Amino acid sequence: MATIPTDRVPDSTLALLREGYRYIGTRCDRYGSDVFQTRLLLRRTICMRGRPASMLFYDTERFERTGAMPVRVQWTLTGRGGVQGLDGAAHEDRKAMLMSLMTPTAVRHLGQLFDDEWRARVAVWEGAGPVVLYRELGRMLTRAVCAWAGVPLADAQVTRRTADLHAMIGSGAAIGPVHWWGRLARRRGERWLAEIVDRVRAGTLPAPAGSALRVIAEHSDPRGRALPRRIAAVELLNLLRPTVAVGRFIVFAALALHDHPAWRERVREDADAAEPFVHEVRRYYPFFPAASARVRRPFEWHGYPFPRGRRVLLDLYGTNHHPALWPEPERFRPERFADRRPDAYALVPQGGGEHTGHRCAGEWITIELMKRAVTNLTSTIRYDVPPQDLAVDLRRLPTLPPSGFVVTNVRRTA
Ligand code: HEM
């Protein structure tokens, strides 16, 4: 049996935090291999990238998710007991519950709510001073997704809830106060939503039929048991938090429109151009660096041993930038998606494979919101982009232009 190329350092966690999105890719290039082994957070970990690796990673006979997610990520980003850490029949049931909320009508409804928020804010931006797009998007998406999910949200709560949802997203890989703030935000968020679930179950809060709140509050597992209130809250947060996170991709879309004015024109003139543009934004710009799983039962792949229980990371960013999959991977070229549907194992910003597996439940929502944002940015307003720090630092996890994308002199055009 061959030996997997191995990083000869006691632990690479600091290197990962220092190098960020390029950590796995740099080593794959160094070893001339799309698989290598290292130690992260003191655990032996196999890292891999590319399409064959992505197909392997989403084989549920070989990998499981129980115990795969680092604890610090569970305490902030994902929560404990949610769909991300389930396997087999338990995952199938929970995922089916979430996917039942993703009908084309429901996805469009959230898009319309986001458009309504956009229209309301444009009226405020006109004639106002500089607008920080990322900050505005956070509030707009929080309001839209709460309305969509049936979760009551008073105006006075919007700032606090948005800040908490942002904190959960930004604190998994952070150390020190930022991380602890994320943990607190998660605890507050779970408490808030668990109380709302209690009220729905007690019949004191009406939840619209078919809404996420109603579906999750009333869900029973295959053995007929309701979800514990905290788990119901975790699953509601699994919808609210990542919808707000789409604001990051929208900021990247605004950056891409700014850096590629020819595409701004193309998207404005041709409604069909928004989709390839959005796919390229999701491919090109960094969001989640990797997905993690554990080997379920031992097997051999390309002559390499994968022992039971070994943690495995799939490099999402590195797969989206793999030269064997993407000609000129470091160039932003939406044309690459103009006449083909994205390959489920090659374009993996939101995981790969089928949506019945662990692939992101909210991919269609993400695409819908991004398309609407791109249309709004090109067709409903004009604006200036003053000098600011728009650098995308690939060492920061998760990253974003430091300015949050500031626009000035916003004028309504439609
Ligand atoms: C900013 C856009 C988003 C990105 C970059 C993103 C990325 C991801 C990634 C990388 C995964 C893990 C895949 C894996 O473990 O193999 C995931 C899972 C998930 N995402 Fe998203 N996501 C986004 C938006 C959304 C939205 C809008 C929702 C819901 C409204 C959502 C809900 C979920 C859920 C529930 C899971 C867990 C699925 C499972 O374990 O079966 N995500 N997402």
Boltz pocket constraint, residues with backbone or C-beta under 6 A from the ligand:
constraints:
  - pocket:
      binder: B
      contacts: [[A, 83], [A, 84], [A, 85], [A, 95], [A, 98], [A, 238], [A, 239], [A, 240], [A, 242], [A, 243], [A, 245], [A, 246], [A, 247], [A, 248], [A, 249], [A, 287], [A, 288], [A, 290], [A, 291], [A, 292], [A, 316], [A, 348], [A, 349], [A, 350], [A, 351], [A, 352], [A, 355], [A, 356], [A, 357], [A, 358], [A, 359], [A, 360], [A, 361], [A, 362], [A, 363], [A, 365], [A, 366]]
      max_distance: 6.0
